[in-house]
Amino acid sequence: MNFLIDQQHQAIFEKAKAYSVECLAPFASQLENDRELLKAKMKEMAEQGFYGLGIPKEMGGHSYNYLQMSLVYEGLAYGSGIMSFLLQLQNNINMEIATFYEDIDPEILKVVPDLANGNKTTAFVLTENASGCDPSATNAYAELDGDVYHIHGQKDWITNAQDADYFNVMVKDGKDSQNMIMLFVEKGTPGLRYIANRERMIGNGIIVGSLEFDNCTVPKTNLLSANGFKEALKAIDVARVFTPAIAIGVAQQAVDSVAEYLGQRESFGKPILTNQGIQWQLAEMNTKIEAARCLLYKTAAVMDSGEPVATIAAMNKLFATDVAMEVTVKCAQLFGAEGFMKDAPIAKSMAVAKMLQIVDGTSEIQKIVVGRGIARQYLPRR
Ligand SMILES: Cc1cc2nc3c(=O)[nH]c(=O)nc-3n(C[C@H](O)[C@H](O)[C@H](O)COP(=O)(O)OP(=O)(O)OC[C@H]3O[C@@H](n4cnc5c(N)ncnc54)[C@H](O)[C@@H]3O)c2cc1C
Protein backbone atom coordinates (compact mmCIF):
# COMPACT_ATOMS: atom_id res chain seq x y z
CA MET A 1 0.00 0.00 0.00
CA ASN A 2 1.13 3.54 -0.73
CA PHE A 3 -0.06 6.88 0.56
CA LEU A 4 -1.76 7.75 -2.73
CA ILE A 5 -2.90 4.26 -3.59
CA ASP A 6 -6.20 2.78 -2.38
CA GLN A 7 -7.65 -0.69 -2.99
CA GLN A 8 -9.18 0.32 -6.29
CA HIS A 9 -5.80 1.59 -7.52
CA GLN A 10 -4.16 -1.61 -6.31
CA ALA A 11 -6.71 -3.67 -8.24
CA ILE A 12 -5.98 -1.69 -11.44
CA PHE A 13 -2.26 -2.37 -11.00
CA GLU A 14 -2.71 -6.05 -10.15
CA LYS A 15 -4.94 -6.69 -13.17
CA ALA A 16 -2.36 -5.20 -15.55
CA LYS A 17 0.54 -7.01 -13.87
CA ALA A 18 -1.24 -10.39 -13.86
CA TYR A 19 -2.16 -10.05 -17.54
CA SER A 20 1.35 -9.07 -18.59
CA VAL A 21 3.05 -11.84 -16.59
CA GLU A 22 0.70 -14.48 -17.96
CA CYS A 23 0.06 -13.30 -21.51
CA LEU A 24 2.99 -11.08 -22.57
CA ALA A 25 6.14 -12.20 -20.75
CA PRO A 26 6.09 -15.78 -22.16
CA PHE A 27 6.11 -14.33 -25.70
CA ALA A 28 8.94 -11.83 -25.18
CA SER A 29 11.26 -13.36 -27.77
CA GLN A 30 8.59 -13.91 -30.43
CA LEU A 31 7.27 -10.39 -29.93
CA GLU A 32 10.71 -9.10 -30.88
CA ASN A 33 10.28 -9.93 -34.56
CA ASP A 34 6.83 -11.36 -35.19
CA ARG A 35 4.78 -8.37 -36.30
CA GLU A 36 1.55 -10.35 -36.65
CA LEU A 37 1.84 -11.70 -33.10
CA LEU A 38 2.54 -8.21 -31.82
CA LYS A 39 -0.59 -6.91 -33.55
CA ALA A 40 -2.61 -9.81 -32.12
CA LYS A 41 -1.34 -8.99 -28.63
CA MET A 42 -2.23 -5.31 -29.08
CA LYS A 43 -5.77 -6.46 -30.01
CA GLU A 44 -5.82 -8.72 -26.97
CA MET A 45 -4.84 -5.74 -24.79
CA ALA A 46 -7.78 -3.85 -26.31
CA GLU A 47 -10.11 -6.74 -25.42
CA GLN A 48 -8.73 -6.67 -21.88
CA GLY A 49 -9.77 -3.02 -21.63
CA PHE A 50 -6.29 -1.47 -21.71
CA TYR A 51 -7.04 0.84 -24.66
CA GLY A 52 -8.80 4.19 -24.42
CA LEU A 53 -7.75 4.71 -20.81
CA GLY A 54 -7.62 8.52 -20.86
CA ILE A 55 -10.54 8.96 -23.28
CA PRO A 56 -13.79 10.04 -21.63
CA LYS A 57 -16.44 7.33 -21.19
CA GLU A 58 -18.92 9.23 -23.34
CA MET A 59 -16.41 8.99 -26.22
CA GLY A 60 -15.93 5.24 -25.78
CA GLY A 61 -13.01 5.27 -23.33
CA HIS A 62 -12.50 4.59 -19.63
CA SER A 63 -12.05 8.13 -18.17
CA TYR A 64 -8.98 7.02 -16.19
CA ASN A 65 -6.98 9.75 -14.49
CA TYR A 66 -3.18 10.01 -14.74
CA LEU A 67 -2.52 8.05 -11.57
CA GLN A 68 -4.73 5.18 -12.69
CA MET A 69 -3.10 5.16 -16.12
CA SER A 70 0.37 5.14 -14.56
CA LEU A 71 -0.57 2.06 -12.56
CA VAL A 72 -1.70 0.23 -15.69
CA TYR A 73 1.59 1.00 -17.47
CA GLU A 74 3.69 0.04 -14.46
CA GLY A 75 1.79 -3.25 -14.16
CA LEU A 76 2.01 -4.06 -17.88
CA ALA A 77 5.73 -3.24 -17.93
CA TYR A 78 6.33 -5.84 -15.23
CA GLY A 79 5.65 -8.47 -17.92
CA SER A 80 6.71 -6.52 -21.02
CA GLY A 81 8.30 -3.09 -21.10
CA ILE A 82 8.00 -2.91 -24.87
CA MET A 83 4.28 -3.72 -25.00
CA SER A 84 3.56 -1.28 -22.20
CA PHE A 85 5.51 1.40 -24.08
CA LEU A 86 3.60 0.78 -27.32
CA LEU A 87 0.24 0.81 -25.57
CA GLN A 88 0.90 4.04 -23.67
CA LEU A 89 2.07 5.69 -26.88
CA GLN A 90 -1.17 4.71 -28.64
CA ASN A 91 -3.29 5.73 -25.67
CA ASN A 92 -1.52 9.10 -25.37
CA ILE A 93 -1.97 10.04 -29.02
CA ASN A 94 -5.58 8.86 -28.94
CA MET A 95 -6.32 10.82 -25.76
CA GLU A 96 -4.76 13.92 -27.34
CA ILE A 97 -6.99 13.64 -30.41
CA ALA A 98 -10.05 13.10 -28.22
CA THR A 99 -9.45 15.81 -25.62
CA PHE A 100 -6.53 18.19 -26.27
CA TYR A 101 -7.50 20.24 -29.33
CA GLU A 102 -10.13 22.89 -28.71
CA ASP A 103 -11.05 23.72 -32.29
CA ILE A 104 -10.80 20.23 -33.74
CA ASP A 105 -13.11 19.47 -36.67
CA PRO A 106 -16.06 17.31 -35.46
CA GLU A 107 -15.43 15.04 -38.46
CA ILE A 108 -12.04 14.09 -36.99
CA LEU A 109 -13.61 13.34 -33.61
CA LYS A 110 -15.69 10.65 -35.31
CA VAL A 111 -12.59 8.41 -35.36
CA VAL A 112 -12.29 8.48 -31.54
CA PRO A 113 -14.46 5.41 -30.77
CA ASP A 114 -12.27 3.35 -33.14
CA LEU A 115 -9.16 4.66 -31.33
CA ALA A 116 -10.65 3.97 -27.91
CA ASN A 117 -11.25 0.31 -28.74
CA GLY A 118 -7.97 -0.23 -30.61
CA ASN A 119 -9.59 -0.81 -34.03
CA LYS A 120 -7.47 1.99 -35.53
CA THR A 121 -3.94 3.00 -34.65
CA THR A 122 -2.01 6.25 -34.63
CA ALA A 123 1.50 7.74 -34.75
CA PHE A 124 3.05 10.88 -33.31
CA VAL A 125 5.16 12.53 -36.00
CA LEU A 126 7.62 15.05 -34.60
CA THR A 127 11.25 13.94 -34.92
CA GLU A 128 13.40 14.61 -37.99
CA ASN A 129 16.87 13.32 -38.72
CA ALA A 130 18.40 16.69 -37.88
CA SER A 131 16.00 17.69 -35.11
CA GLY A 132 15.78 15.07 -32.38
CA CYS A 133 16.38 16.84 -29.10
CA ASP A 134 15.65 20.21 -30.64
CA PRO A 135 12.22 20.17 -32.33
CA SER A 136 12.48 23.92 -32.97
CA ALA A 137 14.90 22.94 -35.77
CA THR A 138 12.04 21.23 -37.65
CA ASN A 139 12.39 21.54 -41.43
CA ALA A 140 9.18 19.93 -42.65
CA TYR A 141 6.52 22.50 -43.48
CA ALA A 142 2.99 22.96 -44.77
CA GLU A 143 1.77 25.70 -47.11
CA LEU A 144 -1.84 26.79 -46.87
CA ASP A 145 -3.39 27.08 -50.32
CA GLY A 146 -7.09 27.98 -50.22
CA ASP A 147 -8.86 25.14 -48.43
CA VAL A 148 -5.91 22.75 -48.26
CA TYR A 149 -2.47 22.34 -46.72
CA HIS A 150 0.39 20.97 -48.85
CA ILE A 151 2.92 19.18 -46.60
CA HIS A 152 6.59 18.77 -47.55
CA GLY A 153 9.52 17.15 -45.76
CA GLN A 154 10.72 13.99 -44.05
CA LYS A 155 10.19 12.65 -40.54
CA ASP A 156 12.25 9.97 -38.82
CA TRP A 157 12.04 7.61 -35.87
CA ILE A 158 8.27 7.42 -36.01
CA THR A 159 6.80 4.52 -34.04
CA ASN A 160 4.11 2.66 -36.01
CA ALA A 161 5.14 4.59 -39.16
CA GLN A 162 4.03 1.89 -41.57
CA ASP A 163 0.81 0.68 -39.98
CA ALA A 164 -0.79 3.72 -38.37
CA ASP A 165 -4.20 4.71 -39.68
CA TYR A 166 -3.78 8.32 -38.52
CA PHE A 167 -0.78 10.59 -37.99
CA ASN A 168 -0.46 13.66 -35.76
CA VAL A 169 2.15 15.61 -37.70
CA MET A 170 4.09 18.65 -36.49
CA VAL A 171 5.40 20.94 -39.23
CA LYS A 172 6.29 24.58 -39.76
CA ASP A 173 3.41 26.84 -40.75
CA GLY A 174 5.00 27.79 -44.09
CA LYS A 175 8.53 27.19 -45.39
CA ASP A 176 10.08 30.22 -43.71
CA SER A 177 7.87 30.36 -40.64
CA GLN A 178 9.10 29.85 -37.08
CA ASN A 179 5.61 28.82 -35.96
CA MET A 180 4.66 25.15 -35.82
CA ILE A 181 1.27 23.63 -36.49
CA MET A 182 -0.16 20.18 -35.82
CA LEU A 183 -1.99 18.46 -38.68
CA PHE A 184 -4.07 15.28 -38.80
CA VAL A 185 -3.12 13.06 -41.75
CA GLU A 186 -4.84 9.83 -42.75
CA LYS A 187 -2.99 6.80 -44.06
CA GLY A 188 -3.27 6.58 -47.83
CA THR A 189 -3.32 10.34 -48.33
CA PRO A 190 -1.54 10.95 -51.66
CA GLY A 191 1.99 12.25 -51.07
CA LEU A 192 2.43 10.43 -47.73
CA ARG A 193 4.93 7.60 -48.09
CA TYR A 194 6.46 5.22 -45.58
CA ILE A 195 10.16 4.94 -46.48
CA ALA A 196 12.18 2.71 -44.19
CA ASN A 197 12.38 0.92 -40.87
CA ARG A 198 15.13 1.49 -38.30
CA GLU A 199 16.32 -1.83 -36.87
CA ARG A 200 16.81 -1.33 -33.16
CA MET A 201 18.35 -2.95 -30.08
CA ILE A 202 14.84 -3.97 -28.92
CA GLY A 203 11.22 -3.79 -29.99
CA ASN A 204 11.54 -4.74 -33.66
CA GLY A 205 8.08 -6.28 -33.69
CA ILE A 206 6.88 -2.81 -34.62
CA ILE A 207 8.13 -0.47 -37.33
CA VAL A 208 9.91 2.66 -36.12
CA GLY A 209 10.79 4.44 -39.31
CA SER A 210 10.78 7.32 -41.73
CA LEU A 211 7.94 9.05 -43.52
CA GLU A 212 8.11 11.24 -46.60
CA PHE A 213 5.64 14.05 -47.23
CA ASP A 214 5.86 14.93 -50.91
CA ASN A 215 3.23 17.58 -51.52
CA CYS A 216 0.93 15.57 -49.24
CA THR A 217 -2.38 17.43 -49.35
CA VAL A 218 -4.93 17.54 -46.54
CA PRO A 219 -8.03 19.71 -46.01
CA LYS A 220 -7.56 22.89 -44.00
CA THR A 221 -10.00 21.42 -41.49
CA ASN A 222 -7.33 18.82 -40.57
CA LEU A 223 -5.56 21.50 -38.55
CA LEU A 224 -5.42 20.13 -34.98
CA SER A 225 -3.63 23.13 -33.55
CA ALA A 226 -2.25 26.43 -34.82
CA ASN A 227 0.18 26.30 -31.90
CA GLY A 228 1.80 22.95 -32.68
CA PHE A 229 4.95 23.47 -30.62
CA LYS A 230 2.98 24.09 -27.44
CA GLU A 231 0.82 21.04 -28.15
CA ALA A 232 3.88 18.89 -28.84
CA LEU A 233 5.42 19.93 -25.52
CA LYS A 234 2.14 19.18 -23.76
CA ALA A 235 2.04 15.73 -25.36
CA ILE A 236 5.63 15.12 -24.32
CA ASP A 237 4.82 16.12 -20.72
CA VAL A 238 2.12 13.43 -20.74
CA ALA A 239 4.68 10.88 -21.92
CA ARG A 240 7.01 12.02 -19.13
CA VAL A 241 4.42 10.89 -16.62
CA PHE A 242 4.09 7.45 -18.19
CA THR A 243 7.56 6.40 -19.46
CA PRO A 244 8.72 6.48 -15.81
CA ALA A 245 5.87 4.11 -14.92
CA ILE A 246 7.20 1.69 -17.52
CA ALA A 247 10.76 2.13 -16.25
CA ILE A 248 9.62 1.29 -12.71
CA GLY A 249 7.76 -1.85 -13.82
CA VAL A 250 10.83 -3.03 -15.76
CA ALA A 251 13.22 -2.28 -12.87
CA GLN A 252 11.02 -3.97 -10.25
CA GLN A 253 10.71 -7.10 -12.34
CA ALA A 254 14.50 -7.20 -12.76
CA VAL A 255 15.14 -7.00 -9.00
CA ASP A 256 12.40 -9.49 -8.11
CA SER A 257 13.60 -12.03 -10.66
CA VAL A 258 17.27 -11.76 -9.68
CA ALA A 259 16.40 -12.09 -5.96
CA GLU A 260 14.44 -15.25 -6.75
CA TYR A 261 17.32 -16.60 -8.84
CA LEU A 262 19.94 -15.89 -6.18
CA GLY A 263 17.74 -17.45 -3.52
CA GLN A 264 17.96 -20.73 -5.43
CA ARG A 265 21.47 -20.62 -6.83
CA GLU A 266 24.30 -21.70 -4.58
CA SER A 267 27.99 -20.84 -4.43
CA PHE A 268 30.44 -21.83 -1.67
CA GLY A 269 27.79 -24.23 -0.32
CA LYS A 270 24.98 -21.75 0.36
CA PRO A 271 22.40 -19.70 -1.57
CA ILE A 272 24.09 -16.63 -3.04
CA LEU A 273 21.29 -14.51 -1.56
CA THR A 274 22.58 -15.24 1.95
CA ASN A 275 25.59 -12.96 1.32
CA GLN A 276 25.18 -9.54 2.92
CA GLY A 277 26.97 -7.89 -0.02
CA ILE A 278 24.26 -9.22 -2.33
CA GLN A 279 21.41 -8.26 0.03
CA TRP A 280 22.76 -4.72 0.27
CA GLN A 281 22.77 -4.35 -3.48
CA LEU A 282 19.15 -5.53 -3.63
CA ALA A 283 18.26 -3.19 -0.76
CA GLU A 284 19.77 -0.20 -2.57
CA MET A 285 18.01 -1.08 -5.81
CA ASN A 286 14.61 -1.57 -4.19
CA THR A 287 15.02 1.71 -2.28
CA LYS A 288 15.72 3.61 -5.50
CA ILE A 289 12.77 1.99 -7.25
CA GLU A 290 10.46 2.89 -4.36
CA ALA A 291 11.73 6.48 -4.45
CA ALA A 292 11.07 6.60 -8.21
CA ARG A 293 7.59 5.19 -7.60
CA CYS A 294 6.80 7.94 -5.07
CA LEU A 295 7.94 10.59 -7.55
CA LEU A 296 5.81 8.94 -10.26
CA TYR A 297 2.68 8.95 -8.12
CA LYS A 298 3.28 12.56 -7.10
CA THR A 299 3.81 13.60 -10.74
CA ALA A 300 0.61 11.82 -11.79
CA ALA A 301 -1.24 13.52 -8.92
CA VAL A 302 0.11 16.93 -10.01
CA MET A 303 -1.04 16.18 -13.56
CA ASP A 304 -4.49 15.22 -12.24
CA SER A 305 -4.68 18.45 -10.24
CA GLY A 306 -4.15 20.58 -13.37
CA GLU A 307 -1.11 22.33 -11.80
CA PRO A 308 1.95 23.01 -14.04
CA VAL A 309 3.75 19.72 -14.49
CA ALA A 310 6.75 20.32 -16.80
CA THR A 311 9.47 20.44 -14.12
CA ILE A 312 8.30 17.56 -11.96
CA ALA A 313 7.56 15.50 -15.08
CA ALA A 314 11.15 16.07 -16.23
CA MET A 315 12.48 15.02 -12.80
CA ASN A 316 10.23 11.97 -12.93
CA LYS A 317 11.44 10.96 -16.39
CA LEU A 318 15.10 11.57 -15.51
CA PHE A 319 15.06 9.73 -12.21
CA ALA A 320 12.96 6.68 -13.07
CA THR A 321 14.65 5.89 -16.37
CA ASP A 322 18.13 6.34 -14.87
CA VAL A 323 17.13 4.04 -11.98
CA ALA A 324 15.86 1.46 -14.48
CA MET A 325 19.13 1.62 -16.40
CA GLU A 326 21.25 1.31 -13.26
CA VAL A 327 19.13 -1.48 -11.80
CA THR A 328 18.98 -3.58 -14.96
CA VAL A 329 22.74 -3.34 -15.50
CA LYS A 330 23.38 -4.39 -11.87
CA CYS A 331 20.86 -7.23 -12.10
CA ALA A 332 22.50 -8.49 -15.29
CA GLN A 333 25.76 -8.74 -13.32
CA LEU A 334 23.99 -10.60 -10.52
CA PHE A 335 22.56 -13.14 -12.97
CA GLY A 336 26.15 -14.01 -13.92
CA ALA A 337 26.56 -15.85 -17.23
CA GLU A 338 22.85 -16.69 -17.19
CA GLY A 339 22.13 -13.00 -17.70
CA PHE A 340 24.39 -12.93 -20.73
CA MET A 341 22.33 -15.49 -22.68
CA LYS A 342 20.98 -14.21 -25.99
CA ASP A 343 17.36 -14.54 -24.88
CA ALA A 344 17.88 -13.63 -21.23
CA PRO A 345 14.96 -11.45 -20.07
CA ILE A 346 17.41 -9.18 -18.24
CA ALA A 347 19.16 -8.39 -21.54
CA LYS A 348 15.82 -7.21 -22.94
CA SER A 349 15.14 -5.20 -19.78
CA MET A 350 18.49 -3.42 -20.14
CA ALA A 351 17.68 -2.53 -23.73
CA VAL A 352 14.22 -1.25 -22.78
CA ALA A 353 15.75 0.89 -20.01
CA LYS A 354 18.14 2.42 -22.55
CA MET A 355 15.26 3.11 -24.92
CA LEU A 356 13.34 4.81 -22.11
CA GLN A 357 16.31 7.09 -21.38
CA ILE A 358 16.18 8.30 -24.99
CA VAL A 359 12.51 8.56 -26.01
CA ASP A 360 10.30 11.49 -25.05
CA GLY A 361 13.35 13.66 -24.33
CA THR A 362 16.70 12.20 -23.37
CA SER A 363 18.02 12.28 -19.79
CA GLU A 364 20.15 15.28 -20.80
CA ILE A 365 17.06 17.15 -22.00
CA GLN A 366 15.31 16.47 -18.68
CA LYS A 367 18.31 17.98 -16.88
CA ILE A 368 18.08 21.03 -19.14
CA VAL A 369 14.39 21.48 -18.22
CA VAL A 370 15.01 21.10 -14.48
CA GLY A 371 18.26 23.08 -14.53
CA ARG A 372 16.76 26.01 -16.44
CA GLY A 373 14.05 26.29 -13.80
CA ILE A 374 16.68 26.48 -11.05
CA ALA A 375 18.73 29.02 -13.00
CA ARG A 376 15.65 31.18 -13.61
CA GLN A 377 15.12 31.29 -9.88
CA TYR A 378 18.67 32.21 -8.88
CA LEU A 379 20.28 34.10 -11.76
CA PRO A 380 20.16 37.90 -11.34
CA ARG A 381 17.47 39.48 -13.50
CA ARG A 382 18.80 41.65 -16.34
C1 LIG B 1 12.46 3.53 -30.04
C2 LIG B 1 12.23 4.96 -30.40
C3 LIG B 1 10.95 5.38 -30.73
C4 LIG B 1 10.72 6.71 -31.09
N1 LIG B 1 9.45 7.07 -31.47
C5 LIG B 1 9.23 8.35 -31.86
C6 LIG B 1 7.92 8.74 -32.32
O1 LIG B 1 6.97 7.94 -32.33
N2 LIG B 1 7.74 10.01 -32.77
C7 LIG B 1 8.75 10.92 -32.78
O2 LIG B 1 8.52 12.05 -33.18
N3 LIG B 1 10.02 10.58 -32.34
C8 LIG B 1 10.26 9.32 -31.89
N4 LIG B 1 11.53 8.96 -31.47
C9 LIG B 1 12.62 9.93 -31.52
C10 LIG B 1 13.08 10.40 -30.16
O3 LIG B 1 12.13 11.26 -29.59
C11 LIG B 1 14.47 11.04 -30.34
O4 LIG B 1 15.36 10.00 -30.68
C12 LIG B 1 14.95 11.75 -29.11
O5 LIG B 1 14.21 12.92 -28.91
C13 LIG B 1 16.43 12.10 -29.18
O6 LIG B 1 16.76 12.70 -30.39
P1 LIG B 1 18.07 12.23 -31.20
O7 LIG B 1 18.09 10.75 -31.17
O8 LIG B 1 18.09 12.89 -32.52
O9 LIG B 1 19.29 12.75 -30.32
P2 LIG B 1 20.23 13.98 -30.66
O10 LIG B 1 19.45 15.24 -30.68
O11 LIG B 1 21.06 13.65 -31.85
O12 LIG B 1 21.18 13.99 -29.36
C14 LIG B 1 22.35 13.16 -29.25
C15 LIG B 1 22.86 13.19 -27.81
O13 LIG B 1 23.20 14.54 -27.45
C16 LIG B 1 22.49 14.94 -26.28
N5 LIG B 1 22.16 16.36 -26.40
C17 LIG B 1 21.48 16.98 -27.41
N6 LIG B 1 21.38 18.30 -27.17
C18 LIG B 1 22.00 18.54 -25.98
C19 LIG B 1 22.24 19.70 -25.19
N7 LIG B 1 21.79 20.90 -25.56
N8 LIG B 1 22.91 19.56 -24.03
C20 LIG B 1 23.35 18.35 -23.61
N9 LIG B 1 23.16 17.20 -24.31
C21 LIG B 1 22.49 17.29 -25.48
C22 LIG B 1 21.25 14.04 -26.26
O14 LIG B 1 20.72 13.92 -24.96
C23 LIG B 1 21.83 12.74 -26.79
O15 LIG B 1 22.44 12.03 -25.74
C24 LIG B 1 11.79 7.64 -31.09
C25 LIG B 1 13.08 7.22 -30.72
C26 LIG B 1 13.29 5.91 -30.37
C27 LIG B 1 14.69 5.48 -29.99
The ligand as a Tripos MOL2 file, in Angstrom:
@<TRIPOS>MOLECULE
LIG
   53    58     1     0     0
SMALL
NO_CHARGES

@<TRIPOS>ATOM
      1 C1         12.4580    3.5310  -30.0380 C.3       1 LIG1
      2 C2         12.2280    4.9610  -30.3970 C.ar      1 LIG1
      3 C3         10.9500    5.3760  -30.7330 C.ar      1 LIG1
      4 C4         10.7200    6.7070  -31.0890 C.ar      1 LIG1
      5 N1          9.4490    7.0710  -31.4670 N.ar      1 LIG1
      6 C5          9.2290    8.3450  -31.8630 C.ar      1 LIG1
      7 C6          7.9170    8.7360  -32.3240 C.ar      1 LIG1
      8 O1          6.9700    7.9410  -32.3310 O.2       1 LIG1
      9 N2          7.7430   10.0070  -32.7740 N.ar      1 LIG1
     10 C7          8.7500   10.9220  -32.7760 C.ar      1 LIG1
     11 O2          8.5180   12.0530  -33.1820 O.2       1 LIG1
     12 N3         10.0150   10.5800  -32.3440 N.ar      1 LIG1
     13 C8         10.2650    9.3230  -31.8910 C.ar      1 LIG1
     14 N4         11.5300    8.9580  -31.4660 N.ar      1 LIG1
     15 C9         12.6160    9.9320  -31.5230 C.3       1 LIG1
     16 C10        13.0810   10.4020  -30.1620 C.3       1 LIG1
     17 O3         12.1340   11.2620  -29.5890 O.3       1 LIG1
     18 C11        14.4730   11.0450  -30.3410 C.3       1 LIG1
     19 O4         15.3570   10.0050  -30.6830 O.3       1 LIG1
     20 C12        14.9460   11.7470  -29.1100 C.3       1 LIG1
     21 O5         14.2060   12.9200  -28.9090 O.3       1 LIG1
     22 C13        16.4330   12.1000  -29.1850 C.3       1 LIG1
     23 O6         16.7590   12.6970  -30.3930 O.3       1 LIG1
     24 P1         18.0740   12.2300  -31.2050 P.3       1 LIG1
     25 O7         18.0890   10.7500  -31.1740 O.co2     1 LIG1
     26 O8         18.0850   12.8880  -32.5200 O.co2     1 LIG1
     27 O9         19.2850   12.7490  -30.3170 O.3       1 LIG1
     28 P2         20.2340   13.9850  -30.6570 P.3       1 LIG1
     29 O10        19.4480   15.2370  -30.6820 O.co2     1 LIG1
     30 O11        21.0630   13.6520  -31.8500 O.co2     1 LIG1
     31 O12        21.1820   13.9940  -29.3570 O.3       1 LIG1
     32 C14        22.3510   13.1610  -29.2550 C.3       1 LIG1
     33 C15        22.8580   13.1910  -27.8120 C.3       1 LIG1
     34 O13        23.1980   14.5400  -27.4540 O.3       1 LIG1
     35 C16        22.4890   14.9360  -26.2850 C.3       1 LIG1
     36 N5         22.1550   16.3610  -26.3960 N.ar      1 LIG1
     37 C17        21.4830   16.9820  -27.4050 C.ar      1 LIG1
     38 N6         21.3790   18.2950  -27.1690 N.ar      1 LIG1
     39 C18        22.0000   18.5370  -25.9800 C.ar      1 LIG1
     40 C19        22.2430   19.7040  -25.1850 C.ar      1 LIG1
     41 N7         21.7920   20.9030  -25.5650 N.pl3     1 LIG1
     42 N8         22.9110   19.5590  -24.0260 N.ar      1 LIG1
     43 C20        23.3540   18.3500  -23.6050 C.ar      1 LIG1
     44 N9         23.1610   17.2010  -24.3110 N.ar      1 LIG1
     45 C21        22.4860   17.2940  -25.4770 C.ar      1 LIG1
     46 C22        21.2540   14.0440  -26.2600 C.3       1 LIG1
     47 O14        20.7230   13.9180  -24.9580 O.3       1 LIG1
     48 C23        21.8260   12.7370  -26.7920 C.3       1 LIG1
     49 O15        22.4380   12.0330  -25.7410 O.3       1 LIG1
     50 C24        11.7890    7.6410  -31.0870 C.ar      1 LIG1
     51 C25        13.0780    7.2150  -30.7240 C.ar      1 LIG1
     52 C26        13.2950    5.9070  -30.3740 C.ar      1 LIG1
     53 C27        14.6860    5.4760  -29.9860 C.3       1 LIG1
@<TRIPOS>BOND
     1     1     2 1
     2     2     3 ar
     3     2    52 ar
     4     3     4 ar
     5     4     5 ar
     6     4    50 ar
     7     5     6 ar
     8     6     7 ar
     9     6    13 1
    10     7     8 2
    11     7     9 ar
    12     9    10 ar
    13    10    11 2
    14    10    12 ar
    15    12    13 ar
    16    13    14 ar
    17    14    15 1
    18    14    50 ar
    19    15    16 1
    20    16    17 1
    21    16    18 1
    22    18    19 1
    23    18    20 1
    24    20    21 1
    25    20    22 1
    26    22    23 1
    27    23    24 1
    28    24    25 2
    29    24    26 1
    30    24    27 1
    31    27    28 1
    32    28    29 2
    33    28    30 1
    34    28    31 1
    35    31    32 1
    36    32    33 1
    37    33    34 1
    38    33    48 1
    39    34    35 1
    40    35    36 1
    41    35    46 1
    42    36    37 ar
    43    36    45 ar
    44    37    38 ar
    45    38    39 ar
    46    39    40 ar
    47    39    45 ar
    48    40    41 1
    49    40    42 ar
    50    42    43 ar
    51    43    44 ar
    52    44    45 ar
    53    46    47 1
    54    46    48 1
    55    48    49 1
    56    50    51 ar
    57    51    52 ar
    58    52    53 1
@<TRIPOS>SUBSTRUCTURE
     1 LIG1         1 GROUP 0 **** ****
